[in-house]
């Protein structure tokens, strides 16, 4: 048994087991090192859900516990454990329910993963902000390089000129008729 206990304590992940009542019945040294608790603080006196923050407790009651009852297992659930001193530690847990009511929980420290995820979110946010600035700059440049619409006076002048050349409007006709009166003179 001492050889089994040594292997159990040296697992590369934290491990704990809870009884049917939810109390912690076993914990390995890796879990104790991760969280700072002593074995006597946990075994027989605390439940796994007691080690979770408020959001984790709600998730445990609404998702994790029902998954374990329905399927007998849950994999890669991201939670925050409350370590000694109140520090929160991001973890990934996988759990399986035994036929005897014992729930076996493997706990992986996800601190580096959480940092990586936060860095990805920061980079995404920076890229979106940069894209928005580039879009705003492109719009500004487009407005600056597009010639302004001609003034209304210019439009009216072009209209008159076009009508005169084509002879299509009353203004062009009246101008033409007044010219012809001057050239013919009095008879």
C-alpha positions as a Markdown table, in Angstrom:
| # | Residue | x | y | z |
|---|---|---|---|---|
| 1 | Unk | 0.0 | 0.0 | 0.0 |
| 2 | Unk | 2.8 | 2.4 | 0.7 |
| 3 | Unk | 4.1 | 1.9 | -2.9 |
| 4 | Unk | 0.6 | 2.7 | -4.2 |
| 5 | Unk | 0.4 | 5.8 | -1.9 |
| 6 | Unk | 3.8 | 7.0 | -3.2 |
| 7 | Unk | 2.6 | 6.7 | -6.8 |
| 8 | Unk | -0.7 | 8.4 | -5.9 |
| 9 | Unk | 1.2 | 11.3 | -4.3 |
| 10 | Unk | 3.6 | 11.7 | -7.2 |
| 11 | Unk | 0.9 | 12.0 | -9.9 |
| 12 | Unk | 1.6 | 15.0 | -12.2 |
| 13 | Unk | -1.9 | 16.3 | -11.4 |
| 14 | Unk | -3.8 | 16.9 | -8.3 |
| 15 | Unk | -6.2 | 14.2 | -7.3 |
| 16 | Unk | -9.0 | 14.0 | -4.7 |
| 17 | Unk | -11.9 | 11.7 | -4.1 |
| 18 | Unk | -15.2 | 12.6 | -2.5 |
| 19 | Unk | -17.7 | 10.3 | -0.9 |
| 20 | Unk | -21.4 | 10.0 | -1.7 |
| 21 | Unk | -22.0 | 12.9 | 0.8 |
| 22 | Unk | -19.6 | 15.1 | -1.0 |
| 23 | Unk | -16.9 | 15.1 | 1.7 |
| 24 | Unk | -13.3 | 14.7 | 0.6 |
| 25 | Unk | -12.1 | 11.2 | 1.5 |
| 26 | Unk | -8.7 | 11.2 | -0.2 |
| 27 | Unk | -6.3 | 13.8 | -1.6 |
| 28 | Unk | -2.8 | 13.5 | -3.0 |
| 29 | Unk | 0.4 | 15.5 | -2.2 |
| 30 | Unk | 0.3 | 17.2 | -5.7 |
| 31 | Unk | -3.1 | 18.7 | -4.9 |
| 32 | Unk | -2.0 | 19.8 | -1.4 |
| 33 | Unk | 1.1 | 21.5 | -3.0 |
| 34 | Unk | -1.0 | 23.2 | -5.6 |
| 35 | Unk | -3.5 | 24.7 | -3.1 |
| 36 | Unk | -1.4 | 25.0 | 0.0 |
| 37 | Unk | -3.8 | 23.0 | 2.2 |
| 38 | Unk | -2.8 | 20.4 | 4.7 |
| 39 | Unk | -4.4 | 17.0 | 4.3 |
| 40 | Unk | -6.1 | 17.3 | 7.8 |
| 41 | Unk | -7.8 | 20.5 | 6.6 |
| 42 | Unk | -9.6 | 18.7 | 3.8 |
| 43 | Unk | -10.1 | 15.0 | 4.4 |
| 44 | Unk | -13.3 | 14.3 | 6.3 |
| 45 | Unk | -14.1 | 17.9 | 6.9 |
| 46 | Unk | -14.5 | 19.8 | 3.6 |
| 47 | Unk | -16.4 | 19.1 | 0.4 |
| 48 | Unk | -14.9 | 19.7 | -3.0 |
| 49 | Unk | -17.6 | 22.4 | -3.7 |
| 50 | Unk | -16.3 | 24.3 | -0.6 |
| 51 | Unk | -13.0 | 24.8 | -2.5 |
| 52 | Unk | -14.7 | 26.7 | -5.4 |
| 53 | Unk | -15.5 | 30.4 | -5.7 |
| 54 | Unk | -19.1 | 31.6 | -6.0 |
| 55 | Unk | -19.4 | 31.1 | -9.8 |
| 56 | Unk | -17.7 | 27.6 | -9.5 |
| 57 | Unk | -20.2 | 26.6 | -6.9 |
| 58 | Unk | -23.1 | 27.5 | -9.1 |
| 59 | Unk | -21.5 | 25.7 | -12.0 |
| 60 | Unk | -21.0 | 22.7 | -9.8 |
| 61 | Unk | -24.6 | 22.6 | -8.8 |
| 62 | Unk | -26.1 | 23.3 | -12.2 |
| 63 | Unk | -23.8 | 21.5 | -14.5 |
| 64 | Unk | -21.0 | 19.4 | -13.0 |
| 65 | Unk | -23.1 | 17.4 | -10.5 |
| 66 | Unk | -25.9 | 16.7 | -13.0 |
| 67 | Unk | -23.3 | 15.6 | -15.6 |
| 68 | Unk | -21.8 | 13.2 | -13.1 |
| 69 | Unk | -25.2 | 11.8 | -12.2 |
| 70 | Unk | -26.4 | 11.4 | -15.8 |
| 71 | Unk | -23.2 | 10.4 | -17.6 |
| 72 | Unk | -20.9 | 9.3 | -14.8 |
| 73 | Unk | -18.1 | 11.6 | -15.9 |
| 74 | Unk | -17.2 | 15.2 | -16.8 |
| 75 | Unk | -14.1 | 16.2 | -18.8 |
| 76 | Unk | -12.0 | 19.4 | -18.9 |
| 77 | Unk | -14.1 | 21.7 | -16.9 |
| 78 | Unk | -12.5 | 25.1 | -16.3 |
| 79 | Unk | -13.0 | 26.3 | -12.7 |
| 80 | Unk | -11.2 | 28.5 | -10.1 |
| 81 | Unk | -10.1 | 26.8 | -6.9 |
| 82 | Unk | -9.8 | 28.9 | -3.8 |
| 83 | Unk | -6.4 | 28.1 | -2.3 |
| 84 | Unk | -5.1 | 28.8 | 1.2 |
| 85 | Unk | -5.1 | 32.5 | 1.8 |
| 86 | Unk | -8.1 | 33.1 | -0.6 |
| 87 | Unk | -6.0 | 33.2 | -3.8 |
| 88 | Unk | -7.9 | 31.8 | -6.8 |
| 89 | Unk | -6.2 | 29.3 | -9.0 |
| 90 | Unk | -7.4 | 28.4 | -12.5 |
| 91 | Unk | -7.7 | 24.7 | -12.9 |
| 92 | Unk | -9.1 | 22.1 | -15.4 |
| 93 | Unk | -10.8 | 19.2 | -13.8 |
| 94 | Unk | -12.0 | 15.9 | -15.1 |
| 95 | Unk | -14.2 | 13.7 | -12.8 |
| 96 | Unk | -15.7 | 10.3 | -12.8 |
| 97 | Unk | -18.3 | 8.8 | -10.6 |
| 98 | Unk | -17.7 | 5.3 | -9.3 |
| 99 | Unk | -20.4 | 2.7 | -8.7 |
| 100 | Unk | -19.8 | 3.0 | -5.0 |
| 101 | Unk | -20.7 | 6.7 | -5.0 |
| 102 | Unk | -17.1 | 7.9 | -4.8 |
| 103 | Unk | -16.2 | 10.7 | -7.2 |
| 104 | Unk | -12.6 | 10.8 | -8.5 |
| 105 | Unk | -11.4 | 14.2 | -9.5 |
| 106 | Unk | -8.2 | 15.0 | -11.4 |
| 107 | Unk | -7.1 | 18.6 | -11.1 |
| 108 | Unk | -4.7 | 20.3 | -13.5 |
| 109 | Unk | -3.2 | 23.7 | -12.8 |
| 110 | Unk | -4.3 | 25.9 | -15.7 |
| 111 | Unk | -2.5 | 29.1 | -14.7 |
| 112 | Unk | -0.2 | 29.1 | -17.8 |
| 113 | Unk | -3.2 | 28.2 | -20.0 |
| 114 | Unk | -5.3 | 31.1 | -18.6 |
| 115 | Unk | -2.4 | 33.5 | -19.1 |
| 116 | Unk | -2.1 | 32.3 | -22.7 |
| 117 | Unk | -5.8 | 32.7 | -23.3 |
| 118 | Unk | -5.7 | 36.2 | -21.8 |
| 119 | Unk | -2.8 | 37.1 | -24.1 |
| 120 | Unk | -4.8 | 35.8 | -27.1 |
| 121 | Unk | -7.8 | 38.0 | -26.1 |
| 122 | Unk | -5.5 | 41.0 | -25.7 |
| 123 | Unk | -4.0 | 40.4 | -29.1 |
| 124 | Unk | -7.4 | 40.0 | -30.7 |
| 125 | Unk | -8.7 | 43.2 | -29.1 |
| 126 | Unk | -5.6 | 45.1 | -30.3 |
| 127 | Unk | -6.1 | 43.7 | -33.8 |
| 128 | Unk | -9.7 | 44.8 | -33.8 |
| 129 | Unk | -8.8 | 48.3 | -32.6 |
| 130 | Unk | -6.1 | 48.5 | -35.3 |
| 131 | Unk | -8.5 | 47.4 | -37.9 |
| 132 | Unk | -11.0 | 50.0 | -36.8 |
| 133 | Unk | -8.3 | 52.7 | -36.9 |
| 134 | Unk | -7.3 | 51.6 | -40.4 |
| 135 | Unk | -10.9 | 51.6 | -41.6 |
| 136 | Unk | -11.4 | 55.1 | -40.1 |
| 137 | Unk | -8.2 | 56.3 | -41.8 |
| 138 | Unk | -9.3 | 54.8 | -45.2 |
| 139 | Unk | -12.7 | 56.6 | -44.9 |
| 140 | Unk | -10.9 | 59.9 | -44.1 |
| 141 | Unk | -8.5 | 59.5 | -47.0 |
| 142 | Unk | -11.4 | 58.7 | -49.3 |
| 143 | Unk | -13.3 | 61.8 | -48.3 |
| 144 | Unk | -10.1 | 64.0 | -48.7 |
| 145 | Unk | -9.2 | 62.6 | -52.1 |
| 146 | Unk | -12.7 | 62.7 | -53.6 |
| 147 | Unk | -13.3 | 66.0 | -55.4 |
| 148 | Unk | -16.1 | 68.1 | -53.9 |
| 149 | Unk | -19.3 | 68.3 | -55.8 |
| 150 | Unk | -19.5 | 71.3 | -58.1 |
| 151 | Unk | -21.2 | 74.5 | -56.7 |
| 152 | Unk | -24.8 | 75.1 | -57.6 |
| 153 | Unk | -23.9 | 78.2 | -59.7 |
| 154 | Unk | -21.6 | 76.1 | -61.8 |
| 155 | Unk | -24.4 | 73.6 | -62.4 |
| 156 | Unk | -26.8 | 76.4 | -63.5 |
| 157 | Unk | -24.2 | 77.9 | -65.8 |
| 158 | Unk | -23.5 | 74.5 | -67.4 |
| 159 | Unk | -27.2 | 74.0 | -67.9 |
| 160 | Unk | -27.7 | 77.3 | -69.7 |
| 161 | Unk | -24.7 | 76.7 | -71.9 |
| 162 | Unk | -25.9 | 73.2 | -72.8 |
| 163 | Unk | -29.4 | 74.6 | -73.6 |
| 164 | Unk | -28.0 | 77.3 | -75.8 |
| 165 | Unk | -25.8 | 74.9 | -77.7 |
| 166 | Unk | -28.7 | 72.5 | -78.3 |
| 167 | Unk | -31.3 | 75.2 | -78.7 |
| 168 | Unk | -33.7 | 73.2 | -76.6 |
| 169 | Unk | -35.0 | 75.7 | -74.0 |
| 170 | Unk | -36.9 | 78.9 | -73.8 |
| 171 | Unk | -33.9 | 80.7 | -72.4 |
| 172 | Unk | -31.8 | 79.7 | -75.4 |
| 173 | Unk | -34.6 | 80.6 | -77.8 |
| 174 | Unk | -35.2 | 84.0 | -76.3 |
| 175 | Unk | -31.5 | 84.8 | -76.4 |
| 176 | Unk | -31.3 | 83.7 | -80.0 |
| 177 | Unk | -34.4 | 85.7 | -81.0 |
| 178 | Unk | -33.0 | 88.9 | -79.4 |
| 179 | Unk | -29.7 | 88.4 | -81.3 |
| 180 | Unk | -31.5 | 88.1 | -84.6 |
| 181 | Unk | -33.5 | 91.3 | -83.9 |
| 182 | Unk | -30.2 | 93.2 | -83.4 |
| 183 | Unk | -28.6 | 91.9 | -86.6 |
| 184 | Unk | -31.6 | 92.6 | -88.8 |
| 185 | Unk | -32.1 | 96.1 | -87.5 |
| 186 | Unk | -35.0 | 98.4 | -88.4 |
| 187 | Unk | -36.5 | 98.0 | -91.8 |
